[in-house]
Amino acid sequence: VECRATVGKCLSDSSAVVRRAAFRVACDALRVEDPLLLQHAAELLSRVQHEVHQVRNTVLTAVERALLSHPKSAACLRNLVGLVSKPGMSGTSLRDLLEVHRAVLEPKIYD
């Protein structure tokens, strides 16, 4: 809990290097079995909107892996519905997340 609070503070740091490292740590902490997964994913998606492409891609890939790793499961749909209901969640963040998800699935579809 302390680590998560510290990382949360670092996500708002004025230094891009500190924020990038904090995003990496926060992404590594995303776990499917975490009961607060949707809350953490929504927070990361809302905070990463104005970051550089490299940081955005890292976060979007980690959130996609945690929330949408089994696209045909009922949990995937529950995760998307839960994410949409979080305060501050923008359509842009969801679109970007789904674009990453589509890119992950494309090689599987055409192989």
Contacts in CASP RR format, 6 or more apart in sequence:
PFRMAT RR
TARGET T0000
AUTHOR 0000-0000-0000
METHOD contacts of the structure
MODEL  1
VECRATVGKCLSDSSAVVRRAAFRVACDALRVEDPLLLQHAAELLSRVQH
EVHQVRNTVLTAVERALLSHPKSAACLRNLVGLVSKPGMSGTSLRDLLEV
HRAVLEPKIYD
3 25 0 8 1.000
3 29 0 8 1.000
4 26 0 8 1.000
4 29 0 8 1.000
7 22 0 8 1.000
7 25 0 8 1.000
7 26 0 8 1.000
7 29 0 8 1.000
8 22 0 8 1.000
8 26 0 8 1.000
10 18 0 8 1.000
10 19 0 8 1.000
10 21 0 8 1.000
10 22 0 8 1.000
10 25 0 8 1.000
11 19 0 8 1.000
11 22 0 8 1.000
11 23 0 8 1.000
11 26 0 8 1.000
11 47 0 8 1.000
12 19 0 8 1.000
12 47 0 8 1.000
13 19 0 8 1.000
13 22 0 8 1.000
16 52 0 8 1.000
19 51 0 8 1.000
19 55 0 8 1.000
20 51 0 8 1.000
20 54 0 8 1.000
20 55 0 8 1.000
23 44 0 8 1.000
23 47 0 8 1.000
23 48 0 8 1.000
23 51 0 8 1.000
23 55 0 8 1.000
23 58 0 8 1.000
23 59 0 8 1.000
24 58 0 8 1.000
26 40 0 8 1.000
26 44 0 8 1.000
26 59 0 8 1.000
27 44 0 8 1.000
27 58 0 8 1.000
27 59 0 8 1.000
27 62 0 8 1.000
27 63 0 8 1.000
28 62 0 8 1.000
29 40 0 8 1.000
30 37 0 8 1.000
30 40 0 8 1.000
30 41 0 8 1.000
30 44 0 8 1.000
30 62 0 8 1.000
30 63 0 8 1.000
30 65 0 8 1.000
30 66 0 8 1.000
31 37 0 8 1.000
31 66 0 8 1.000
32 66 0 8 1.000
32 69 0 8 1.000
34 40 0 8 1.000
37 66 0 8 1.000
37 67 0 8 1.000
37 79 0 8 1.000
38 67 0 8 1.000
38 79 0 8 1.000
38 82 0 8 1.000
38 83 0 8 1.000
38 86 0 8 1.000
39 86 0 8 1.000
41 63 0 8 1.000
41 66 0 8 1.000
41 67 0 8 1.000
41 79 0 8 1.000
41 83 0 8 1.000
42 83 0 8 1.000
42 86 0 8 1.000
42 87 0 8 1.000
42 88 0 8 1.000
42 89 0 8 1.000
44 59 0 8 1.000
44 62 0 8 1.000
44 63 0 8 1.000
45 59 0 8 1.000
45 60 0 8 1.000
45 63 0 8 1.000
45 83 0 8 1.000
45 89 0 8 1.000
45 90 0 8 1.000
45 93 0 8 1.000
45 94 0 8 1.000
45 97 0 8 1.000
46 88 0 8 1.000
46 89 0 8 1.000
46 90 0 8 1.000
46 93 0 8 1.000
48 55 0 8 1.000
48 56 0 8 1.000
48 59 0 8 1.000
48 60 0 8 1.000
48 93 0 8 1.000
49 56 0 8 1.000
49 90 0 8 1.000
49 92 0 8 1.000
49 93 0 8 1.000
51 59 0 8 1.000
56 96 0 8 1.000
57 100 0 8 1.000
60 96 0 8 1.000
60 97 0 8 1.000
60 100 0 8 1.000
61 100 0 8 1.000
61 104 0 8 1.000
63 97 0 8 1.000
64 97 0 8 1.000
64 100 0 8 1.000
64 101 0 8 1.000
64 104 0 8 1.000
67 76 0 8 1.000
67 79 0 8 1.000
67 80 0 8 1.000
67 83 0 8 1.000
67 97 0 8 1.000
68 76 0 8 1.000
68 79 0 8 1.000
68 80 0 8 1.000
68 97 0 8 1.000
68 101 0 8 1.000
69 76 0 8 1.000
70 76 0 8 1.000
71 101 0 8 1.000
71 105 0 8 1.000
80 94 0 8 1.000
83 89 0 8 1.000
83 94 0 8 1.000
83 97 0 8 1.000
84 94 0 8 1.000
END
